[in-house]
Amino acid sequence: MSTSVELFEQLEFKENPFYEKIISGLLEDNYCIVEDFFDLEEVAILRKSLLDKYENEAFKKAAIGNRTNENVERSVRGDFILWINEADARAAERIFFNKLNSLIEYLNKTCFLGILQKEFHYALYPEGTFYKRHLDIFQNDDRRKLSLVCYLNNEDWKPENGGELVIYRDENGIEVAKNIYPLPGRVVIFESQMLEHEVKPVKTTRLSITGWLKTR
């Protein structure tokens, strides 16, 4: 017979099939592709916010390293970024953080990941830019647990536009490359300390929100 505490816990927690698919992907492949994490209306709102801020010259050239050890290197990456502070988030950014916080709460309850911090930025890749193969960890900071990319491109985005994310995995001693196209509303989540990845050169402007879920 269940105790009153166990019954209370069962009532408090309700399994979310959508989030369970994310967990399954991470457990099986160390990454997952989530279609329509944001609907097209939400994507349009976030895309407009990104472009408005870019027009106002609030973005800066992305660097290599964390905020205490930055180094701009055009031969490695070419994107422009703007950090998003949740405490100062406006209506558009609150759409993003509200959904993200729901996912974090679920992951912490079910997988005990201990996600306590997050850092995210808007990212704009101009035509011809890229980000060479790398791993999302630093020598002076290993708190990043999961990397997350949310694509904000237009609905008519085509594979020939380039800008695909390539994730490299080891399968039975053989390296396998997974190409993931930046379709609007698509979210990619992967293990920050395990999977090397790159962004292929883009042939038109590529828009996203990129960031990390971090442990203490």
N, C-alpha and C positions, 0 to 999 in steps of 0.2 A: 504494500500500500504506500502511495506517495505521501510524503510529509507535506505540511502546509508550506514550508519553504520551497520544496521542489515544485509544487503546484504553482506557486507565485512566480518562480523562475520560468516555468513553461508558458505562463500567461504573458510574461514580460517579453519573451523572445519569440519571434515568428520568423520562420525560415523564409528567405527571399530567393526564389529560383534564379532571378536575374543575377544576383550577386554570387550565388553558388556556381554558376557557369564561369564567372571570373576566377573564383577560387580553384575550380577544377583545371582551368587552363594554366594557371600559375603552378599548380602542383605537378601537372603532367609535362608541361613544356617550358616552364619558367617565364612564359609570356602568354598574353591573351589579347585577342582583337574583339572589341565590343562595338557592335554596330548600333547606331542610333542611340548612343548614351545620352546625347542631346538631340532633340527634334530640330527640324529645319528652322522653325521660328526662333528657337533659342540660339541656334547657330547664327542666324541673321543678326540677332541683337548683339551677340558677342563679337561678330565680325565687324559690325558698325562701330562698336566701341574701340576695337583695335585700330581700325583705319582712322577714326577721328583723332585718336591719340597720336598716331603716326603722322598725320597731317600737321599736328601742332608741334612736331619736332620733339616729342617727349622721349622717343626711343634713342638708344645708343648702340654703337657697334658692339656686338657680343665679343666676349673675351674667353680665354682658356684658363681654367682654374676657378676656385671659389672666390668669394668676395674679399678674402684677405690676401689672395695671391692671384690677381688677374693679369693677363697678358694678351693683348690683342694680336692675333695671328691670322692674317687674311688667307694664307696658304692652307689653313686647316679648316676654318669655318668662315661663313660670309653673312650670317644672319644678323638682324638688328633686333634688340629686345627691350622690353619695359617690364620691370618687376611689378607684381601685383601684391599689394598689401591688403590682406583680408580685413583688417581693422578699419581701413579707409575705403573699402569696396563700395562702389555705387551699384545701382540697380542691376546693371548688366553683369558685373562681376559676382554679385550675390547669387545669380542664377547658377554660376559655375560652382561657387563654394558651398552652396546649400546641398547640391547633389553630391559633391565630393565628400563633404562631412558625413553624409548618410552612409556612403560607402566605407569610409574610414571607421566609423562606429561599428559597422557590421564586421569588418575584417578584424578589428581588435577583439570583439566579443567571440567570434567563431575560431579565429586562427591565432589569437594571442600574439599579434605582431608587435604590439607596443608602439604603434605609431603615435607620436606625441607632437610632431612638428611637420610643417609642410612649407615648401617654397615653390612659387610658380611665377612665370612671366609670359607675356605675349611675345610671340616670335614672328618676324617677317623675313622671309628669304626673297630678295630681289632676283630677277632673272639672271641665270648664270652662276648663282651661288650654291654652296654645298656645305656639308660638314663631314670631314673624313672620319674613318673608323676609329672608335674610341670606347672607353668604359666609363660609366658615370660614378667614379669614385676619385677621391683625392688623397694624396699622401698625408695631409694634415686633417682629414675629415672623412670618416668612414660611416657616417650616420645614415646615409641614403639607403633605404631599403627597397623601395619600388619607384621606378621611373614611370611617368605618365605623360602621354601626348594626346591632346584633343585637337582635331583638325577643324578649321573654320573656313575652308575654301568654298567657292561657289558651287551650286548644285550641278553645274555642267562640267565639273572637273573631269579631265580625261587622262588615261594612263600616259599618253604621249606628252603630257605636260611635265613629266619627270617628277623629281622631288620625293620619290618613294623612300620610305624608311626600310633599311635592310638590317635584319637581325641575324647574327651568326650564332649557330648552335652546334654542339658536338653530338652526333648520333652514332653510337657504337664506334667511336674513333674516327668518324668521317665528318668533316665540317660541312654543314648545310646552311645555305643562305635563304632566308625568308624575305621576299619582297612584299612590302605593305604600302598600298597607295593611300594618299592623304584625302580620303573622301570625307565630305562634310558630315559632322556628327559622329564620326568614327573616333573611338578612343583606343589607344594601345597602352597596355600596362605590362611592364616586364621587370625582372629582377635586376636592380641597379648594379650589383657587384658581380654578376655572373655573365651577362650577355653583352658582348661587343656589338656595336651597331654603327650605322652611318646614314647620312642623308645624301642621296644622289643629286647631281646638279639639276636645278629647276629651269624650265623654259618659260615660265611665267611666275608671277608673284605667288608665293606659298605662305599661308597663314595658319597659325596654331597657338594653342596655349601649351606650354611645356613646363614640367616641374617634377618634384620629388616628394615622396612621403618618407619621413625620417624618424628614426628612433632617437632616444635620448643620447 
